[in-house]
Amino acid sequence: MMSRFAERASSAEDRIDPEAVAAVAKALGHPARIRIVRLLLERQSCIGGDIVGDIGLAQSTVSEHLRILKAAGIIQGEIERPRVCYALRPASLLPLAGLLEAIRDQTDPSSVADPGRCDAPQPTTAN
């Protein structure tokens, strides 16, 4: 008989595409990219030059971070000569959100062990 946590894990695994989760997580794997996503979340859309000013990094560095986010489908850029206006694509984050929700749903607060202690049997050492 499967525990309720194992059942949830099993059904979550069926819905979660590991490659999609990994691609989104990799694209979000830098603090500057997280700041860009949060900025776009707050503003709905933003001109590339504004992002450079708000993030506080060199234009070429911000451009590289924007390129990575765009390649992963997390943001979209629309050319409005002479600028590019960027916007967040929230649906692109659903694979990662699904994994995080599955983890959250499996977490039983009463079963969280003291991080300084392991309940698993400890190996014995020969003296």
VOPAGU-2260 file (C-alpha; in pm, 1 decimal, decimal comma):
REM VOPAGU-2260
SITE   aa  ch    i         X         Y         Z
SITE  MET   A    0       0,0       0,0       0,0
SITE  MET   A    1     137,3     340,1    -103,2
SITE  SER   A    2     151,1     625,1     148,0
SITE  ARG   A    3     -37,1     945,3      68,3
SITE  PHE   A    4     296,7    1121,3      22,7
SITE  ALA   A    5     418,6     856,8    -222,0
SITE  GLU   A    6      87,8     881,2    -412,3
SITE  ARG   A    7     126,2    1258,2    -444,0
SITE  ALA   A    8     488,2    1222,3    -553,3
SITE  SER   A    9     392,0     966,6    -814,2
SITE  SER   A   10     113,8    1182,0    -960,5
SITE  ALA   A   11     336,1    1493,1    -952,0
SITE  GLU   A   12     609,5    1308,1   -1141,3
SITE  ASP   A   13     359,1    1224,4   -1413,0
SITE  ARG   A   14     284,1    1596,6   -1463,1
SITE  ILE   A   15     638,9    1731,5   -1438,4
SITE  ASP   A   16     869,6    1730,6   -1740,1
SITE  PRO   A   17    1223,5    1708,4   -1598,3
SITE  GLU   A   18    1381,0    1872,2   -1904,0
SITE  ALA   A   19    1143,2    2169,6   -1887,6
SITE  VAL   A   20    1203,6    2214,0   -1515,0
SITE  ALA   A   21    1580,4    2193,8   -1562,3
SITE  ALA   A   22    1578,1    2446,8   -1848,2
SITE  VAL   A   23    1380,2    2701,4   -1645,2
SITE  ALA   A   24    1587,7    2642,4   -1331,9
SITE  LYS   A   25    1911,6    2679,7   -1526,7
SITE  ALA   A   26    1794,6    3006,4   -1682,7
SITE  LEU   A   27    1699,5    3138,6   -1339,0
SITE  GLY   A   28    2030,5    3020,9   -1193,7
SITE  HIS   A   29    2187,5    3363,9   -1151,4
SITE  PRO   A   30    2092,8    3639,8    -904,8
SITE  ALA   A   31    2089,3    3904,1   -1180,1
SITE  ARG   A   32    1834,6    3700,4   -1377,1
SITE  ILE   A   33    1617,0    3665,1   -1069,9
SITE  ARG   A   34    1632,8    4044,9   -1027,6
SITE  ILE   A   35    1533,5    4092,0   -1392,8
SITE  VAL   A   36    1235,7    3855,9   -1353,4
SITE  ARG   A   37    1124,6    4032,0   -1034,2
SITE  LEU   A   38    1158,3    4370,4   -1206,8
SITE  LEU   A   39     945,3    4253,3   -1500,1
SITE  LEU   A   40     693,6    4103,9   -1259,5
SITE  GLU   A   41     655,1    4441,6   -1088,2
SITE  ARG   A   42     639,4    4649,0   -1407,9
SITE  GLN   A   43     466,2    4414,8   -1654,2
SITE  SER   A   44     704,9    4534,9   -1928,1
SITE  CYS   A   45    1027,4    4726,4   -1940,2
SITE  ILE   A   46    1261,3    4889,7   -2190,0
SITE  GLY   A   47    1604,0    4726,2   -2203,5
SITE  GLY   A   48    1782,0    5048,6   -2103,8
SITE  ASP   A   49    1563,1    5077,4   -1792,4
SITE  ILE   A   50    1660,8    4725,5   -1691,3
SITE  VAL   A   51    2029,2    4814,3   -1719,8
SITE  GLY   A   52    1979,2    5114,7   -1490,5
SITE  ASP   A   53    1772,8    4923,3   -1236,7
SITE  ILE   A   54    1992,6    4613,0   -1222,8
SITE  GLY   A   55    2314,2    4811,9   -1196,7
SITE  LEU   A   56    2527,0    4596,9   -1424,7
SITE  ALA   A   57    2700,5    4678,3   -1751,6
SITE  GLN   A   58    2476,7    4689,8   -2058,3
SITE  SER   A   59    2657,8    4395,8   -2218,4
SITE  THR   A   60    2613,9    4185,9   -1903,1
SITE  VAL   A   61    2242,1    4265,4   -1879,0
SITE  SER   A   62    2203,6    4187,0   -2250,4
SITE  GLU   A   63    2356,6    3842,7   -2195,8
SITE  HIS   A   64    2122,3    3773,9   -1903,2
SITE  LEU   A   65    1824,3    3888,4   -2112,7
SITE  ARG   A   66    1939,0    3662,7   -2398,2
SITE  ILE   A   67    1948,2    3359,7   -2164,3
SITE  LEU   A   68    1603,7    3436,4   -2019,2
SITE  LYS   A   69    1462,5    3489,2   -2367,7
SITE  ALA   A   70    1615,6    3165,4   -2501,5
SITE  ALA   A   71    1449,6    2976,6   -2215,1
SITE  GLY   A   72    1116,0    3140,0   -2302,9
SITE  ILE   A   73    1088,9    3313,6   -1965,7
SITE  ILE   A   74    1073,5    3658,6   -2121,7
SITE  GLN   A   75     985,4    3795,9   -2460,3
SITE  GLY   A   76    1131,8    4097,1   -2630,0
SITE  GLU   A   77     939,5    4315,5   -2869,9
SITE  ILE   A   78    1129,3    4558,3   -3086,8
SITE  GLU   A   79     995,3    4912,0   -3064,5
SITE  ARG   A   80    1258,6    5102,1   -3262,1
SITE  PRO   A   81    1506,2    5202,8   -3138,5
SITE  ARG   A   82    1443,9    5001,9   -2819,2
SITE  VAL   A   83    1342,6    4654,5   -2713,9
SITE  CYS   A   84    1056,9    4619,3   -2466,9
SITE  TYR   A   85    1077,4    4307,3   -2248,6
SITE  ALA   A   86     791,1    4130,7   -2073,6
SITE  LEU   A   87     766,9    3827,9   -1848,4
SITE  ARG   A   88     597,1    3513,1   -1980,1
SITE  PRO   A   89     457,0    3370,6   -1653,2
SITE  ALA   A   90     331,0    3048,2   -1814,3
SITE  SER   A   91     691,1    2954,8   -1892,5
SITE  LEU   A   92     754,3    2918,5   -1518,7
SITE  LEU   A   93     479,3    2657,1   -1471,7
SITE  PRO   A   94     711,9    2353,4   -1499,1
SITE  LEU   A   95     924,9    2479,9   -1210,8
SITE  ALA   A   96     618,3    2592,7   -1015,5
SITE  GLY   A   97     470,7    2243,8   -1055,7
SITE  LEU   A   98     780,7    2082,5    -908,3
SITE  LEU   A   99     793,9    2326,8    -618,2
SITE  GLU   A  100     423,8    2272,4    -546,8
SITE  ALA   A  101     476,1    1894,9    -546,8
SITE  ILE   A  102     758,3    1935,0    -296,2
SITE  ARG   A  103     548,6    2166,8     -83,1
SITE  ASP   A  104     252,3    1929,5     -92,9
SITE  GLN   A  105     469,3    1640,7      21,0
SITE  THR   A  106     614,5    1827,7     313,2
SITE  ASP   A  107     454,9    1714,0     634,0
SITE  PRO   A  108     552,4    1975,9     895,3
SITE  SER   A  109     527,4    1718,2    1174,8
SITE  SER   A  110     783,1    1496,6    1000,9
SITE  VAL   A  111    1051,8    1759,9     956,2
SITE  ALA   A  112    1347,8    1640,9    1158,1
SITE  ASP   A  113    1583,8    1857,5    1353,7
SITE  PRO   A  114    1843,5    1962,7    1090,4
SITE  GLY   A  115    2123,3    1894,5    1339,8
SITE  ARG   A  116    2010,1    1538,3    1397,6
SITE  CYS   A  117    1956,1    1242,4    1169,4
SITE  ASP   A  118    1696,0     982,6    1266,9
SITE  ALA   A  119    1850,2     724,8    1037,1
SITE  PRO   A  120    2056,3     451,8    1201,0
SITE  GLN   A  121    2418,0     553,8    1227,1
SITE  PRO   A  122    2686,8     318,5    1096,6
SITE  THR   A  123    2884,7     147,4    1365,0
SITE  THR   A  124    3259,8     166,1    1358,2
SITE  ALA   A  125    3490,1    -114,1    1453,5
SITE  ASN   A  126    3730,4     -29,7    1734,6
